[in-house]
Amino acid sequence: MSVVMEVSINTPALLFPAISVLFLAYANRYLAIAKRTRELHSLYNKTQSFFAKKQVESLRKRIRLIITMQLFAVMGIICCVLTMGLVFFGLQLMATYTFLVGMVLIVLSLLISMWELMISTQSLNIELENIEGS
């Protein structure tokens, strides 16, 4: 028994408002990290602080993750747009699988976002250790 969901042209379009909010959140994270990186660079140059160096290492990893999150999300959006085109041309089975791929990519983006959030929490703990040690 084969069950394949029928995707209408409206199905992928339902994701566009959520995707714009997702990108806004990702862009805000990136800008906040860029600002923090500049601050830590200045601090490290002045103090050669061990804590600043650990923070910079964490920020480098977080920037790579955010870029990866954005790439997966963009590829997911592209799949949604392709799905709409495939539905328009009557290629229902291809549209269904393309939509599935797009959903997987967006879910991967969100999972990487969770990973980045956990690293962010570790960075805050490093900051708190520095405050407590002062």
C-alpha atoms as one frame of an Amber mdcrd trajectory, in Angstrom:
protein
   0.000   0.000   0.000   1.484   3.311  -1.085   0.329   6.521   0.528   1.609
   9.715  -1.038   0.423  13.068   0.209  -1.039  15.285  -2.453   0.674  18.647
  -2.361  -1.278  21.621  -3.638   0.340  24.834  -4.817  -0.712  26.416  -1.496
   1.043  23.857   0.735   4.620  25.155   0.377   3.349  28.742   0.292   2.109
  28.285   3.868   5.731  28.149   5.003   6.813  31.516   3.620   5.683  33.636
   6.614   7.408  31.261   9.038  10.564  31.243   6.952  10.810  35.042   6.976
  10.610  35.052  10.790  13.220  32.289  10.895  15.613  34.329   8.762  15.052
  37.403  10.886  16.010  35.392  13.978  19.089  33.948  12.233  20.189  37.389
  11.012  19.795  38.854  14.503  21.923  36.056  15.954  24.608  36.656  13.365
  24.675  40.420  13.975  24.823  39.945  17.752  27.728  37.527  17.416  29.561
  39.848  15.017  29.220  42.693  17.534  30.372  40.474  20.396  33.355  39.275
  18.346  34.508  42.857  17.806  34.145  43.595  21.531  36.100  40.493  22.515
  38.807  41.246  19.963  39.330  44.622  21.556  39.296  43.117  25.067  41.744
  40.375  24.119  44.148  42.866  22.545  44.139  44.898  25.771  44.220  42.107
  28.367  45.240  38.829  26.657  42.441  37.320  28.770  42.064  33.535  28.780
  38.280  33.967  29.015  38.198  36.262  25.985  40.164  33.702  23.987  37.726
  30.917  24.965  34.811  33.142  23.968  36.362  33.858  20.569  36.748  30.123
  19.919  33.094  29.624  20.803  32.003  32.525  18.590  33.931  31.126  15.635
  32.076  27.832  15.973  28.730  29.598  16.386  29.289  31.699  13.248  29.947
  28.526  11.226  26.770  26.979  12.620  24.670  30.049  11.838  25.931  30.097
   8.259  25.098  26.394   7.955  21.629  27.022   9.422  21.006  29.754   6.870
  22.212  27.598   3.969  19.918  24.713   4.934  16.990  27.100   5.330  17.663
  28.706   1.928  17.848  25.293   0.267  14.561  24.401   1.989  12.929  27.544
   0.614  14.226  26.776  -2.859  12.693  23.311  -2.600   9.366  24.887  -1.610
   9.462  27.180  -4.635  10.394  24.255  -6.889   7.489  22.301  -5.387   5.102
  25.041  -6.419   6.485  24.941  -9.970   6.227  21.159 -10.134   2.610  21.272
  -8.936   1.868  23.938 -11.539   3.223  21.688 -14.277   1.289  18.670 -12.968
   4.294  16.699 -11.717   2.644  15.699  -8.443   4.973  12.867  -7.379   8.107
  14.950  -7.964   6.445  17.865  -6.144   5.720  15.662  -3.137   9.307  14.427
  -2.866  10.738  17.893  -3.454   8.520  19.239  -0.687   9.711  16.431   1.593
  13.342  17.320   0.886  12.571  20.976   1.635  10.977  20.050   4.954  13.969
  17.906   5.913  16.328  20.778   5.115  14.316  23.211   7.215  14.202  20.745
  10.113  17.986  20.303   9.851  18.324  24.081   9.983  16.257  24.164  13.161
  18.243  21.329  14.751  21.498  23.166  14.034  19.872  26.222  15.577  19.324
  24.222  18.761  22.977  23.135  18.709  24.074  26.761  18.323  21.821  27.724
  21.222  23.506  25.140  23.447  26.925  26.537  22.528  25.612  30.014  23.290
  24.633  28.823  26.752  28.133  27.427  27.289  29.549  30.811  26.274  27.395
  32.534  28.854  28.687  30.104  31.468  32.267  31.044  30.542  31.311  34.708
  30.993  29.749  33.958  34.383  32.851  32.038  35.487  34.935  35.063  34.577
  32.666  37.330  36.653  32.707  34.955  39.623  36.500  34.617  39.418  37.032
  38.383  39.444
